[in-house]
Amino acid sequence: MLRIRRARALDGYRLELELTNGTRVERDVGSLLRGPVFQHVRSDPEAFRQVRAEGGTVVWPGGLDLCPDTVIWGGMPPVDTATDAATDLRA
């Protein structure tokens, strides 16, 4: 199962991710930071930069996290994950 090994904040709401297969991808997670729980991360660039990888996904202080499948694949992973489709995704 493909998961997130490392995360680094970039400009805007973009993240550089290193996946467990060694692939590096960039994702714009701005549209995923919805609702009042993410207000602080959305409104404070320093809070957004506190992102890290934990348990295979991205997390922020205060118990905030995003579903790894949504971050990596934009939804559930494809049925055939034998080929690494994550390298073909562009956010």
Summary of the structure (lengths in Angstrom):
residues: 91
radius of gyration: 12.7
end to end distance: 20.3
largest distance: 38.9
contacts: 232
relative contact order: 0.23
helix: 27%
strand: 29%
